[in-house]
């Protein structure tokens, strides 16, 4: 049976001479007469060295953990009991700084070092999907490297007709290009007082998971729509757009339909946008807009006086617009001249979210007493994969 921890060096506080230890403890135990500014600068430098020193080793842990789950998902997290166990083990780490190795991996737990917990990662990612429309809608790919590459075809393979014994000349193959999605680092740094950590009543694991999830979701969700692609995902609204058909636009360029009226949305504008998406993409497609735009669109009526927006009939269902679900994403722009407040498309085919394996947590109880910080990082990227799968509504200026 594969052991993801096999061969990983674990150290204790006595594994090396005290004089050679590099980290926040070395600064804390430094000269007594040092001024506060020197101490704080030393702490910041030590924190950076501590992070850099462990990065290579953490990458090895992530690769082993990914290999360990080939052929099946991590055990336990698909059940409420598994989620609870992950949160409880994370809570114990938060309180004590010591990670139970049966549930998680850490490169230096005796010093409160980086923590990699596959089950906690899955809990946080699942909660993000519940909150972020783009995580639910897009294709999500996991990688163990800093970038993900996927081939893209410029058009399809040509074909032809012939008789039973007729000649079959060679047809042209589709030209392939490589889409490279580079991940950027996103971080959260929630703080808890030592008193709160000592309070046995508080579910620290659940609390921290919620705080980290909300922090990540807010940044990620906006980046999937508006990100510039520099150390973050490239949002689909940051790609060029043209009012030209699928066959004539360059790859990576989205198509928009402009409203008939200035500064407003009419029912016919939405109908035109819907049928501008080819039939093969419409199965699984959704509308995407923010709450303000949804409030406007919900009031629209057709020529017979019927609302084109249908309310959900049961809890958990989405409202429907012209027969397709509506997702609310506050990262979408408001209605304004020249803006793109509505998108319609099959985001599963149109957009890829790339997660690098491993959420890292550094427990820091020294730099901001009496608070204990949990510096948490993950790497994520995103890009448009098929520009024909997403259509935009542009407000006429």
N, C-alpha and C positions, 0 to 999 in steps of 0.2 A: 504493500500500500504506500502511495506517495506521501511523504512527510514534507510539507512546505517549509518546515523549520530546519530540516536536516542540513547540516553544513553551515548554518548561519552562526557567526560568532556572537556569543552573549557574554557580556562583561558585568562584573559587579563593582561595587565601590572600591574594593580592594584589589581589583585586577591589575592596577598599574600604580606606580609610586605616586604619592600625593603631589609631588613637585612637578610631575609631567602632565597632570590633569588639566585639560583646557576646557573651560566652560564657565557658567555663571558662578559656580561655587568657588572657583579660583579667584574671581574678582571679589566675591563677598569676603573671602579670607585674606584679602590683600592688606596693604599697609593701613594701620589704624588712623594715621594722620593725613590720609589722602582727602582732598576737598571733594564735596558732593558732585561737582561737575565732572571731575576725573572719574569718580566711581560710576556715574551714569554712562559716560562715554565708554568706559570699560565694559559695562554690562551690555551695551548695544553691540560692541565689537564681538564680545564673547557669544552673544546670541547668534550673530551672523556666522561665526566660525562653527558653532554647534550645528546649525542647520546645514551648512555646506559639507561638513565632515560626514554627515550621515546620508546625504542624498544618494550616493552611489550604492550604499548598502540597502537603502529602502527600495531602490529600483530592482535590486536582486530579489528582495522579498516579494515585491509585486509580481515579478515574472514567475516565481515559484507558486504563488497563490493562484495566478491565472492558469498555470499548468495543472494545478491540483483540481480545478473545477472543470476541466475538459471532459465532456461527456455527461455533465450534470451540473445543476446549480448548487451553490453552497447549501449545506444541510440546515434546515430549521427555519430559515427566514421567510419562507412562504406561509408559515403558520403564525397565528397570534402568539403562541408559546415561543416560537423562534424569535419573533420581534422583541418580545418581553425579555428573553434571555440576553439578547444583544444589548438592549438598553441597560439591563442590570449590570452586566459585565463592564460596560462603559462607565456606569455610575461608580462602580468600585474603583476603577482606574482614576476617575475624577477626584474621588475622596482621598485616595491613598498614594496615587502616583505609581502604583505597582499593578502591572497588567497580568491577569490570569492567562497563561500561555495556551490553555486549551481553547480559549475563545478568540485570541488575538495574537498579533505578532508585534514585537517592538525591538528595535535595534539596541536599546540601552535603557531598559525599564528601571534599573536601580537608580538612575539619575533623572527619572521623569522624562525620558526622551521621546522621540517620535513614535507614534502608535499607528499601526495599520490593522484595522479590524474589518474583515470582509463583510461580516453580518451587519455592522453598523453602517458601512458604506451602502449596503443594499437598502437598509431602512431609510437613510437620508435621501437616496436617489428615488425611491418609491414615493416618498412624501413630496419631493420636488415635482414629480410627474403629476401628482394630485393637484398641485398649485399652479404649475406652469403649462399653459395650453400648448406651447411649442414642443415641450418634452413629450406630451401625450400624442401630438399629431405627427411629429417628424420621425424619421428613421433614426434610431439611436444605435451607434456602433461603439464597441469597447476595444481599446488597443492598449498594449503594454509599452508602446514607444511614444515619443513626443509628437508624432505626426501620423496621419492615416492617408493612404493613397488608394484611389479607386479609379479604374479606367472608365472613360466616357466615350461614347460613340457619336461621331458626327453623321447623323442619318443612319438608316438601316442598310442591311445587305440587299443588293439588287437581286431581282428574280426575273423570270421570263416564262413564256409559253412555248410548247413544242409538241410535235406529234409523237406517237409511240416510238417510231424509229428515227425521228428527226434528230438533227445535230443539237448538241447542248453546249454552246460556247460558255466559257468561263464568265461568271458575273463578278462585278467589282465588290470587294468587301468594304465594310464601313471603316472609315478612318478613325483611329483611336487616339485619344489624348488622355493624359493622366491628371486627375484632380487631386491635389495635395492639400489636406486640411491640417494645419499646425495648431496644436493646443496651447492655450495661454493659462496662466495660473490665476485662480480666483481664491480669495482668502476671507476668512471670518475670524474675529478675535474676541469671542464673548468672555465676559469676566463675571466671576462669582466671589462673594466674600467668603472668607474662611469659616465664618459663623454659619453661613448657609450650607457649606459643605459638611459641617459637623452635625447639622440637623438631620437626624435619621428619618424624619417624616417626609422630607422633600425627595421626590424622584429625580435625582440629578441627571441620570442618563437620559430620561425623556425630555427634561428641560433643555439640556444642552443640544440634543438632537433637533428639537424644535427651533432653538435659536439659530443653529447652523443652517438648517433647512431654509428658514425664512431669509437669512442673509444671502445665501447662495441663489435662491430662487429670484429674488429681486434683481440682482445683477445679471444673472444668466438670462432671465426672461426678456429683459430689455435688449441684451446683446444679440439674441437670436433674431430680433426684429431690426434693431438700429445699430448694432455694433460695427465698428469700422474695420475689424479684422486685424488690428494691431494689438498683439498680446491678448486677444479676446476673439470670440466668434465674429464672423461677418454676417450681419443681419440681412435678410432678404430685401429690405427696403434700401440697402446701400448698394445694390447692383444697378447698373444702367437699365433704363426702360425705354421702349419705343412703341409707337402705335402701329406696328407692322406685324404681319402674320408670322406664324411659327416657322414656316419654311424659309423665310427671308431674313430673320433676325440672326445676329451673331450668337454663338454659344455664350451662355452666361448673361444674356440680356433678357429681361422680363418684358411682357407685353402689358400695356395699359389701355383702358378704354376711358375716354374723357366724357364727363357728364354733359348733357345738352344745355343745362342752365348754369349760370355763374354762381358759385358759392352754395349750391344746393344739390341734394340728391333726389331724384325722381324714381318711381317704380320701374320705368322703362330702362333707366341707367343700370339698375341691378339685373334686370332680365338680359340686357345686352351683354353684361359682364359674364353672367352664368353661361350663356350659350357661346361665348367666345372661347370657353374651355372645351377642347375636343371631347367627344363622348367617351373615349377610352380612359380619360382621366377623371370623369365626373363621379364614377363610383368611388365612394370613400372621401369625397371632397367636402369641405366645410367653408363657412364664412368666418372671417376674422375681423374684429373691430373692437374699439374700446367702448366703455359704458356710455359715454356721452353720445357717440354715434349710434349705438344701439337704441338709445332713447328716442332719437330722431327717426330711425328706420322703422321702429315698431309702430309708429303712427301712420305710416304710408298705406294708402289704399289703391286698389286697382280701379279700372274704369267702371266697374259695377258697384263700387263702394265697399268692397271687402278688403280687410286687412291682409297684406301679403305676409305678415309675420304671424306664426302660430305658436301659442304658448305651450309649454310642456304640460302634459296631462298627469304625470306621476313624478314623484320625487326622484331626483337623479337623472332625469331625462333633460336633454337640451331643447331650447326653443328651435323652431324651424323657420327658415326664410326661403320661400319659393321651393319648398320641398327638401332643403338641405340644412343640416345643423348649424347653429351659430355658436361660436366660441368667443368669449370675451377676453381680450388681451389688452391691458392698459398701456402697453408699449406702443400700440398703434396710434397714429396722430389723430388730432381732432379735425373736424370738417373746416377747411379753410381753402381759399383760392390757391391752386397749385399743389395742394397736399394729396396724399394717397391714404385716405382714412379707412378704406375697405379692401380686403384681399379675399379672393375666392380661389380655392385650389385643392389639389391632393398633396398635402405637405409630406405624407409618407414617401411619395415619389420625388417630391421637389426639393426637400431640405434634409441634410444629414447633421445630426449632433454627434460629436465624437467625445467620448469620455476616456481619459487615461485611467487605467486601473489603479485604485488606491486613493483613499482619503487619509491624509496625514494629520495627526494631532500632536502638538507639543504642549505639555503642561508646564506652565511657567508661574511659579509661586514666589518669585524673588524680585522682579523688576517693578512691581506696583503694589506693594503691601498696603492694606490687608487683603487685596484682591488676588485671586488666582485666575490667570488668563489661560485660555485654551486656544492657542494659535492653530487654526485648522486650514489646510490647503487642499485643493484638488486642481486637476488640469482638465480643461474642456475647450473644445473648438466647435465650429459650425460653419456650414457653407451651403449654398444652393447647388443641388446636384443636377436637376432637370428644370431648366428655366421655362419649359412649356407647360409645366404642371401647376404654376402659380400665376394668377392674373390679378392685376391691380386696377382699382377705380381711381381715376384722377379727377379732382374737382377743377372745372373750367375756371380760368382766371378772367 
